[in-house]
Amino acid sequence: MTCPAVKLSTGASMPQVGLGTWQSKDNECYEAVKAALDAGYRHIDTAELYQNEKEIGRALKEKMGAGMAREDVFVVSKLWNTRHHPDDVMPACQKSLDDLGLDYLDLYLMHHPFPWARGDNLLPITDGKAEHSDVPFMDTWKAMENLVDAGLVKAIGVSNFNISQMEEVLTNGRIKPVVNQVESHPYVTCNRMLEFCTEKGIVMTAYCPLGAPGDIADHGLAVLEDPEIKKIAEKHGKSAAQVCLRWQVQRGVVVIPKSLRATRMVENSQIFDFKLTAAEVETINNLNQDKRVYKWEWSKDHPQWPFNEKF
Ligand SMILES: NC(=O)c1ccc[n+]([C@@H]2O[C@H](COP(=O)([O-])OP(=O)(O)OC[C@H]3O[C@@H](n4cnc5c(N)ncnc54)[C@H](OP(=O)(O)O)[C@@H]3O)[C@@H](O)[C@H]2O)c1
């Protein structure tokens, strides 16, 4: 797999296709990460929430023992909602590093702008409502800036932030976020966010780039079954998944499709040998319905919940 990289504002290169690892656990995760590295993936996306950092660390260690250099792989993790208190930020990052067996992360993201109750219960949710804490995300961001100073992370960024929230970080932060990782696929194109990020020199990463087809029964968004996507795929002799990913990389977005299967990992990376026409890109853009798989409605009433604003 030859995968182009995008340049971050720090000057570092980030491979445009990475392996997502949400719902990838235990030995399956270890095998998946090894298979991805064997297939040429050099970008792995994880988070404390996924509870798989030890398995990913095991796979990385094995590959690094077999000749892969640390600097050849771009590792992303995320600060979970229950770790927003400034005193919790460095220990949380250190824990991810220890579990991954690394001495630095290439990128550390604030997973969400809204903070949950401090502690080791990662999902403090009762009767459909999350228990919140009252940390403004700028306080958390300032603690994340210290991670860069301390050399624990090469770069910091955000996830699930809307445009107003990004503006607040850009205005009040000392270090600019290099990435905003948001849900994006043909049913939530995030064109406004992409325009904003491009103007500010920030990279947009698309999570759920296939529309999370394994969970359709829960969310009802059958992106890969969309007739327009299927028509375009047929024309190019590609799969619907490849069309969704190609559309993103063609507009400069980084994609992190998750798979446990080596054949799909290869399929998801073979997207640099065809090009969508301007009309096809327009057709896909027009499928937007601002519909998301992940809305985190447990936090809907929190003032830092990002989805009241369209982006
Ligand atoms: N920042 C955030 O808040 C956030 C939220 C959600 C996700 N993420 C990150 O983004 C990554 C991707 O999102 P996601 O995992 O939710 O959804 P996704 O990548 O859109 O979809 C993953 C699903 O698609 C299947 N799949 C993979 N390749 C396929 C192909 N070529 N054809 C058909 N089906 C295919 C996978 O099944 P198999 O495994 O069986 O192949 C899995 O069920 C996550 O893993 C995580 O790293 C971040």
The ligand as a Gaussian input file, in Angstrom:
#p B3LYP/6-31G(d) Opt

LIG

0 1
 N      -13.632000      10.634000      17.596000
 C      -14.752000       9.959000      17.784000
 O      -15.656000      10.375000      18.533000
 C      -14.944000       8.659000      17.066000
 C      -16.221000       8.053000      17.046000
 C      -16.378000       6.863000      16.348000
 C      -15.301000       6.303000      15.687000
 N      -14.049000       6.886000      15.751000
 C      -12.861000       6.276000      15.070000
 O      -13.159000       6.129000      13.689000
 C      -13.015000       4.765000      13.300000
 C      -13.981000       4.421000      12.187000
 O      -15.321000       4.559000      12.602000
 P      -16.272000       3.305000      12.889000
 O      -15.458000       2.141000      13.238000
 O      -17.293000       3.740000      13.870000
 O      -17.041000       3.085000      11.501000
 P      -16.600000       2.741000       9.997000
 O      -15.138000       2.686000       9.857000
 O      -17.383000       3.643000       9.123000
 O      -17.211000       1.278000       9.822000
 C      -16.660000       0.149000      10.440000
 C      -17.525000      -1.054000      10.052000
 O      -17.432000      -1.243000       8.636000
 C      -17.094000      -2.588000       8.337000
 N      -16.230000      -2.488000       7.146000
 C      -14.938000      -2.123000       7.071000
 N      -14.517000      -2.088000       5.805000
 C      -15.578000      -2.443000       5.037000
 C      -15.753000      -2.581000       3.647000
 N      -14.772000      -2.352000       2.796000
 N      -16.990000      -2.954000       3.196000
 C      -18.006000      -3.188000       4.054000
 N      -17.890000      -3.057000       5.400000
 C      -16.682000      -2.687000       5.881000
 C      -16.402000      -3.100000       9.581000
 O      -16.597000      -4.478000       9.777000
 P      -15.367000      -5.517000       9.961000
 O      -14.525000      -5.074000      11.104000
 O      -16.059000      -6.810000      10.195000
 O      -14.629000      -5.474000       8.639000
 C      -17.145000      -2.352000      10.695000
 O      -18.330000      -3.010000      11.031000
 C      -13.281000       4.020000      14.625000
 O      -12.893000       2.676000      14.558000
 C      -12.507000       4.880000      15.587000
 O      -11.123000       4.625000      15.485000
 C      -13.876000       8.066000      16.410000

